[in-house]
Amino acid sequence: MMTSNPIPRHLLLRQMILIRRFEERAAEMYALGKIAGFCHLYIGEEAVAVGAISATREEDYIVTSYRDHGHALARGASPNQVMAELFGKATGVSKGKGGSMHLFDVARNFMGGYAIVGGHIPIATGIAFAMKYLEKDAVVLCFFGEGAVPSGAFHESLNLAALWKLPVVYICENNRYGMGTPVERASALYDIGNAARAYDIPFHQVDGMSVTAAYQQMKEVIESVRVYKRPSFVEARTYRYMGHSMSDPAHGHYRTKAEIDEHKKNDPIFQLTQEMIQASEMTPSDLTKMEAEIAGIVQEAVDFAEASPEPALSALTEDVWVE
């Protein structure tokens, strides 16, 4: 979904539902042993990626962390190829070599998918430097969790971005927990955005549970960065319903079911659905049709992944060096 025009709300809703249903099937496939390794789901946080990425242009770049399925789908990556990558198949977006945490789609300027906490922030900063050096009219969106903010890579990157006036938007998806540790036990700053103030970078807070609020505010932030050629920082307050990864029970030992249920009252999909029905932009029948269509897309993705071949052994030595 890449356009500079306003996005109709039904398209925002469709993208969020696609991500939600895709992730639910990914969890099912993981439980069945079809997906191996680590798998971090985006359920509950869909409004951030959909809202922000919908505000980008085709020439803009997206860089994110290991919880990347939703971002790839929001950018327009094929659900078939994303699911195939989770299965480790040759038809995956990373040819089956990256898996859940390393999704790449170069044709869409989706540059990963990185497993090291905070390790991709300098990479996004480097891409922004390249855009300035080449005099391109592109903005880089860099997504990361609040757990990356105390890292040295984060602070070094913001310092250089501010010093060199780079066209990058740092988007902190603050879902409150770094693995099982609440933000107030891991960061001296509860309001994460204050970290940007130290580098004289504009700071914005976004309601990460409202896709329309995220889209509208991110559109303004991105275009400001594009025009004034300077970095910006956004903290999106959101919440993940599932555990940190599939190896972490949804409730774990660090939060209660009551806490999760309370946050679900602000579910981004439910909120937008109710708003659209009340505004006569959608009927319950329309929603049922949309859900059925998306269920078919996700089932097709699973079938495609199941039927796809494993990478050949010779693939181990391919794409190791770049000419």
C-alpha positions as CSV (number, residue, x, y, z in Angstrom):
1,M,0.0,0.0,0.0
2,M,2.2,2.8,-1.3
3,T,0.6,6.1,-2.3
4,S,0.7,9.8,-1.4
5,N,-3.1,10.1,-1.7
6,P,-5.5,9.8,1.2
7,I,-6.2,6.1,2.0
8,P,-9.9,5.0,2.2
9,R,-10.6,3.6,5.6
10,H,-11.9,0.3,4.2
11,L,-8.4,-0.3,2.8
12,L,-6.8,0.4,6.1
13,L,-9.2,-2.0,7.8
14,R,-8.5,-4.7,5.1
15,Q,-4.8,-4.4,5.7
16,M,-5.1,-4.8,9.4
17,I,-7.5,-7.8,9.1
18,L,-5.1,-9.4,6.6
19,I,-2.2,-9.1,9.0
20,R,-4.3,-10.4,12.0
21,R,-5.6,-13.5,10.1
22,F,-2.1,-14.1,8.6
23,E,-0.5,-14.1,12.0
24,E,-3.2,-16.3,13.5
25,R,-2.5,-18.9,10.8
26,A,1.2,-18.5,11.4
27,A,0.7,-19.4,15.0
28,E,-1.3,-22.4,14.0
29,M,1.4,-23.5,11.5
30,Y,4.1,-23.0,14.2
31,A,2.2,-25.2,16.6
32,L,2.0,-27.9,13.8
33,G,5.7,-27.8,13.3
34,K,5.5,-26.3,9.8
35,I,7.4,-23.2,11.0
36,A,10.6,-23.6,12.9
37,G,12.9,-21.3,14.8
38,F,11.8,-18.1,16.3
39,C,8.4,-16.5,15.4
40,H,7.3,-13.2,16.8
41,L,3.7,-12.2,16.0
42,Y,2.3,-8.7,15.5
43,I,-1.3,-9.3,16.8
44,G,-2.6,-6.2,18.4
45,E,-0.1,-3.8,16.9
46,E,-1.4,-3.8,13.3
47,A,-2.4,-0.1,13.4
48,V,1.2,1.1,13.7
49,A,2.6,-0.6,10.6
50,V,-0.5,-0.1,8.5
51,G,-1.0,3.5,9.5
52,A,2.7,4.5,9.0
53,I,3.5,2.5,5.9
54,S,0.3,3.6,4.2
55,A,1.6,7.2,4.5
56,T,4.8,6.4,2.5
57,R,5.6,6.7,-1.1
58,E,6.9,4.0,-3.4
59,E,10.5,5.4,-3.3
60,D,10.6,5.4,0.5
61,Y,12.4,2.6,2.5
62,I,11.2,0.5,5.4
63,V,13.6,-1.2,7.9
64,T,12.3,-3.1,10.9
65,S,13.2,-5.6,13.6
66,Y,12.3,-9.2,14.0
67,R,8.6,-8.7,14.5
68,D,8.3,-8.0,10.8
69,H,5.5,-10.0,9.2
70,G,3.0,-7.2,9.6
71,H,5.3,-4.6,8.2
72,A,6.1,-6.7,5.1
73,L,2.4,-7.3,4.4
74,A,1.6,-3.6,5.0
75,R,4.2,-2.7,2.4
76,G,2.6,-5.0,-0.1
77,A,4.7,-8.1,0.0
78,S,2.9,-11.2,-1.3
79,P,1.2,-13.2,1.5
80,N,2.2,-16.3,-0.4
81,Q,5.9,-15.4,-0.4
82,V,5.9,-14.3,3.2
83,M,4.3,-17.5,4.4
84,A,6.7,-19.5,2.2
85,E,9.6,-17.8,3.9
86,L,8.2,-18.7,7.3
87,F,8.1,-22.3,6.1
88,G,11.7,-22.0,4.9
89,K,10.8,-22.6,1.3
90,A,12.7,-21.6,-1.8
91,T,9.7,-19.4,-3.0
92,G,9.9,-17.2,0.1
93,V,10.7,-13.5,0.0
94,S,14.3,-14.3,1.2
95,K,14.5,-17.6,-0.7
96,G,13.9,-19.6,2.4
97,K,17.1,-18.5,4.0
98,G,15.9,-15.8,6.3
99,G,12.8,-17.2,8.0
100,S,10.5,-15.2,10.2
101,M,12.9,-12.6,11.4
102,H,14.6,-11.8,8.1
103,L,12.0,-10.9,5.6
104,F,13.3,-8.8,2.6
105,D,11.5,-7.5,-0.4
106,V,14.0,-5.3,-2.3
107,A,11.5,-4.5,-5.1
108,R,9.4,-2.7,-2.6
109,N,12.3,-1.1,-0.7
110,F,11.5,-3.3,2.3
111,M,15.0,-3.8,3.6
112,G,14.4,-6.3,6.5
113,G,13.8,-7.9,9.1
114,Y,16.7,-8.0,11.7
115,A,17.1,-10.2,14.7
116,I,19.6,-8.2,16.8
117,V,17.8,-5.7,19.1
118,G,18.6,-2.3,17.9
119,G,21.1,-3.6,15.3
120,H,19.1,-2.4,12.4
121,I,18.9,1.2,13.5
122,P,22.4,2.1,12.2
123,I,21.5,0.3,8.9
124,A,18.3,2.5,8.5
125,T,20.5,5.5,9.3
126,G,23.0,4.5,6.6
127,I,20.2,4.1,4.0
128,A,19.1,7.6,4.9
129,F,22.6,8.9,4.5
130,A,22.7,7.2,1.0
131,M,19.4,9.0,0.1
132,K,20.9,12.3,1.1
133,Y,24.2,11.6,-0.7
134,L,22.4,10.6,-3.9
135,E,20.0,13.5,-3.6
136,K,17.0,11.2,-3.6
137,D,13.6,12.4,-2.5
138,A,13.1,9.4,-0.2
139,V,12.4,8.9,3.4
140,V,13.4,5.9,5.6
141,L,11.1,4.5,8.2
142,C,12.9,2.6,10.9
143,F,10.6,0.6,13.3
144,F,11.9,-0.8,16.6
145,G,10.6,-1.7,20.1
146,E,11.1,0.3,23.2
147,G,13.7,-2.3,24.3
148,A,16.1,-1.0,21.7
149,V,16.2,2.6,23.1
150,P,18.8,2.0,25.8
151,S,21.2,0.5,23.3
152,G,24.3,2.3,22.1
153,A,23.4,1.8,18.5
154,F,20.2,3.8,19.0
155,H,21.9,6.8,20.5
156,E,24.8,6.8,18.0
157,S,22.4,6.6,15.1
158,L,20.2,9.5,16.4
159,N,23.3,11.6,17.0
160,L,24.6,11.2,13.4
161,A,21.1,11.6,11.9
162,A,20.7,14.9,13.7
163,L,24.2,16.0,13.0
164,W,24.0,15.2,9.2
165,K,20.3,16.1,8.9
166,L,19.2,12.7,7.5
167,P,15.7,11.9,6.1
168,V,14.8,9.2,8.6
169,V,11.8,8.6,10.8
170,Y,12.6,6.6,13.9
171,I,9.4,4.8,15.0
172,C,9.4,3.3,18.5
173,E,6.6,0.7,18.7
174,N,6.2,0.8,22.5
175,N,4.2,-2.3,23.3
176,R,5.1,-1.9,26.9
177,Y,7.2,-5.1,27.3
178,G,10.7,-6.0,26.2
179,M,10.3,-9.7,26.3
180,G,8.8,-10.0,29.8
181,T,10.2,-6.8,31.3
182,P,7.9,-3.8,31.6
183,V,9.3,-0.5,30.3
184,E,9.4,1.1,33.7
185,R,11.8,-1.5,34.9
186,A,14.1,-1.3,31.9
187,S,14.3,2.4,31.0
188,A,15.0,5.5,33.1
189,L,12.7,7.3,30.6
190,Y,9.1,6.2,30.7
191,D,8.2,8.7,28.0
192,I,10.6,7.1,25.4
193,G,10.4,10.1,23.1
194,N,12.5,12.2,25.5
195,A,15.5,10.3,24.3
196,A,15.1,12.2,21.0
197,R,15.2,15.5,22.7
198,A,18.8,15.0,23.7
199,Y,19.7,15.1,20.0
200,D,17.4,18.0,19.2
201,I,15.2,15.7,17.1
202,P,11.4,16.5,16.8
203,F,9.4,14.1,18.9
204,H,5.8,13.0,18.3
205,Q,3.5,10.6,20.2
206,V,1.0,8.5,18.2
207,D,-2.0,6.4,19.3
208,G,-0.8,3.1,18.2
209,M,-4.2,1.5,18.6
210,S,-5.9,3.8,16.1
211,V,-5.0,3.3,12.5
212,T,-6.6,6.5,11.3
213,A,-4.7,8.6,13.9
214,A,-1.5,6.8,13.1
215,Y,-2.0,7.3,9.3
216,Q,-2.9,11.0,9.6
217,Q,-0.1,11.9,12.0
218,M,2.5,9.8,10.2
219,K,1.6,11.4,6.9
220,E,2.4,14.8,8.3
221,V,5.7,13.6,10.0
222,I,6.9,11.8,6.8
223,E,6.2,14.8,4.6
224,S,7.9,17.1,7.1
225,V,11.0,15.0,7.0
226,R,10.9,14.9,3.2
227,V,10.6,18.6,2.9
228,Y,13.0,19.8,5.6
229,K,15.5,16.9,5.3
230,R,15.8,16.2,8.9
231,P,15.2,13.2,11.2
232,S,12.1,12.8,13.3
233,F,11.1,10.5,16.2
234,V,7.7,8.9,16.8
235,E,6.6,6.9,19.8
236,A,3.6,4.8,19.0
237,R,1.9,3.5,22.2
238,T,0.6,0.0,21.3
239,Y,0.1,-3.4,22.9
240,R,0.8,-7.0,21.8
241,Y,-1.8,-9.6,22.8
242,M,0.5,-12.6,22.2
243,G,3.7,-13.4,24.0
244,H,7.1,-12.0,23.0
245,S,7.5,-14.9,20.7
246,M,5.8,-18.3,20.1
247,S,8.0,-19.7,22.9
248,D,6.5,-17.3,25.4
249,P,2.9,-18.0,26.6
250,A,0.5,-15.2,25.9
251,H,0.1,-14.4,29.6
252,G,3.5,-15.5,30.8
253,H,4.4,-14.7,34.4
254,Y,4.7,-11.0,33.8
255,R,1.2,-9.9,33.1
256,T,-2.4,-11.0,33.7
257,K,-5.2,-12.0,31.5
258,A,-7.2,-9.1,32.9
259,E,-4.5,-6.7,31.7
260,I,-4.6,-8.1,28.2
261,D,-8.4,-8.1,28.1
262,E,-8.4,-4.4,29.2
263,H,-6.1,-3.5,26.3
264,K,-8.3,-5.5,23.9
265,K,-11.1,-3.0,24.5
266,N,-9.1,-0.6,22.4
267,D,-8.4,-3.2,19.6
268,P,-7.6,-1.3,16.4
269,I,-9.6,-3.5,14.2
270,F,-12.7,-3.5,16.4
271,Q,-12.5,0.3,16.8
272,L,-12.3,1.0,13.1
273,T,-15.0,-1.5,12.3
274,Q,-17.4,0.1,14.7
275,E,-16.6,3.6,13.5
276,M,-17.2,2.6,9.9
277,I,-20.5,0.8,10.6
278,Q,-21.8,3.8,12.6
279,A,-20.8,6.1,9.8
280,S,-22.6,3.9,7.3
281,E,-19.3,3.2,5.4
282,M,-19.7,-0.5,6.0
283,T,-22.4,-3.0,6.9
284,P,-21.9,-6.2,8.9
285,S,-22.5,-8.0,5.7
286,D,-19.6,-6.1,4.1
287,L,-17.4,-7.1,6.9
288,T,-18.3,-10.7,6.6
289,K,-17.5,-10.6,2.8
290,M,-14.1,-9.0,3.6
291,E,-13.3,-11.6,6.2
292,A,-14.2,-14.4,3.8
293,E,-12.0,-12.9,1.1
294,I,-9.0,-12.5,3.4
295,A,-9.5,-16.0,4.8
296,G,-9.2,-17.3,1.2
297,I,-6.0,-15.2,0.7
298,V,-4.4,-16.6,3.9
299,Q,-5.4,-20.2,3.0
300,E,-3.9,-19.8,-0.4
301,A,-0.7,-18.6,1.3
302,V,-0.6,-21.7,3.4
303,D,-1.3,-24.0,0.5
304,F,1.4,-22.2,-1.6
305,A,4.0,-22.6,1.2
306,E,3.1,-26.3,1.7
307,A,3.5,-27.0,-2.0
308,S,6.7,-25.0,-2.5
309,P,10.1,-26.8,-2.7
310,E,12.8,-26.7,-0.1
311,P,15.9,-24.7,-1.1
312,A,18.5,-26.8,-2.9
313,L,21.8,-27.5,-1.0
314,S,23.6,-25.4,-3.6
315,A,21.7,-22.4,-2.4
316,L,24.0,-22.4,0.7
317,T,26.7,-20.7,-1.4
318,E,24.5,-18.4,-3.5
319,D,24.1,-14.7,-2.7
320,V,27.0,-14.8,-0.3
321,W,29.1,-12.2,-2.2
322,V,27.8,-9.2,-4.1
323,E,29.7,-8.1,-7.2
